[in-house]
Amino acid sequence: MSKFLIAAIGLVFLVGSSVTMASGNKESSLPPVAAQDILNKMSCEGKKDGEKIRDRTDGEMITCPAKIKQPNFGK
């Protein structure tokens, strides 16, 4: 009986955490930002305006400060 109870409690935690992860970020007021834009912004930190860097994902040249593209994300 105790094994069944432990298994049931474990299942509740497993299902609850997967539902939380799958729910996404619908309550946040922050706009979604692509990982590529975050990397470009991090690369531009400490650089002067107008300095050029190479994008880490597609090799494109970016002028600092990096412009954040607003991705669609299936809307």
URHU-V46839 format. One record per backbone hydrogen bond with DSSP energy under -1.0 kcal/mol. NH is the residue of the N-H (numbers start at 1). CO is the residue of the C=O. E is the energy in kcal/mol with one decimal. If there is no record, write none. Layout:
# URHU-V46839
nh=(NH;NH)
co=(CO;CO)
e=(E;E)
This chain:
# URHU-V46839
nh=(5;6;7;8;9;10;11;12;13;14;15;16;17;18;19;20;21;22;23;38;39;40;41;42;43;44;47;50;51;53;55;59;62;64;71;75)
co=(1;2;3;4;5;6;7;8;9;10;11;12;13;14;15;16;17;18;19;34;35;36;37;38;39;40;44;64;48;62;60;55;53;51;69;72)
e=(-2.0;-2.4;-2.4;-2.4;-2.3;-2.4;-2.1;-2.0;-2.0;-2.3;-2.8;-2.5;-2.3;-1.9;-2.1;-1.8;-2.1;-2.0;-1.1;-1.7;-2.4;-2.2;-2.4;-2.3;-2.2;-1.5;-2.1;-3.1;-1.9;-2.8;-3.5;-1.0;-3.3;-3.2;-1.0;-1.0)
